[in-house]
Amino acid sequence: MVLMAFLHRVINGGGILEREYAIGMGRMDLCLRYGAVTLGMELKVWRDGASDPLTEGLGQLDAYLAGLGIVTGWLVIFDRRSGQPPIRERTGAQTETSPGGRRIQVVRA
């Protein structure tokens, strides 16, 4: 919800935010369109007892981006495991390459 509230500022500036955007057989969490820019985003939550959702998220987002015909996207991973440091200490970003060779900006919070 906080991410969508942040993205609402873009929408107010003339963009469009689509939730649960259907692409082929799956669904992408968010698709932001602003002028000629289309940005696909996948959101994952990392919970206690689960493995890091990075690999799954990269594969999922890769397929969505292929359906949109774009080569970059965002994967946002919210770490909800117990015992984590405060959000300001664990939030960061890195660039990863998807299985299909797309550049993915991974944001961990």
N, C-alpha and C positions, 0 to 999 in steps of 0.2 A: 504494500500500500504506500509506503514511504517513497519507493522508487517511482511508482505511478504518479504520486503527487509532484515529485520533482519533474517528471516528464511532461506534466500538464502545462508547465511554463512554455515548453516548445509548442504544444498544441495551441495555446493561446496566441502564439506568434504566427500561426498559420499552418501548423503541422497537423498530422492525423496520427492517432495512436489506436491500433487495433489489438484487442486482447484475444487470446486463444485463436490465433490466425491459422486456419486449416491450409496445409500444404500437402498435397498428395495423400498419403496414408496416415500421416501423423499430424501433430499440432505444434505450432510454435507459440511460446508464451506471449511475446509482444512483437509487434511490427510497427516501427515508427517511420513515418513518411514526412519529409519536410522538403518541399520543392522537388528537386531531382534526386535527393538523397533518400535511400531506403535502407533501414537498419533493422536487422533481425536480432532478437534477443531471446535467450533461453535462461530461465531462472531455476536454480536448484537449491534445495535445503539439505545441509549435511547434518544429520541427526545422530545421537548416540547409538553406537552399535553398527552403524552403516559405514561403508567405505567411502573414500573421497569421490564425489560425483563428477570429477573433472573429465575422466575418460568417456563416461556415458554422455555427459553434456556436450563434449566436443563432437562426438559422433552424431548425436541428435541434431545439433545445430548445423553441422556440415550438410546433412540431408536437406534441411529447411532452406539453407542458403542456396544450395544447388537448384531447388525448386523456384526460388526467386530470381536466379541468374545473377547473384551477387557474390563477391569474393571476401567480404569481411562481415563480422558480426560481433556480438557481445555475449559472453556467458557470465552470469552473475551468480555466485555461490554464497549463500548465507550460511555461516557456520553456527548452528544452534546446539552444538555439543556442550555438555556441562563442563565446567572448569576452564573455559576459554578466557583469555585476557580481555579487558575492556575493548569495545569495538574500535576505538580510536587507535589502539595498539595493534590490532590484527587486520585492519583494513588495508588493502593494497591492490595493485594491478600489475599484470604481466601480459605479454603477448605470447600466444601459443599458436601452433599450426594444427589445423584439423586433419583428419585422415585424408581428406580430399585436397589438402594443400592450401586451404583458406586461412587467412589471418584472423585470429579470434582474440579479442581483448577480453581477458579473464579478470573479473573484479571479485575479490574475496572480501566479505564483510562479516 
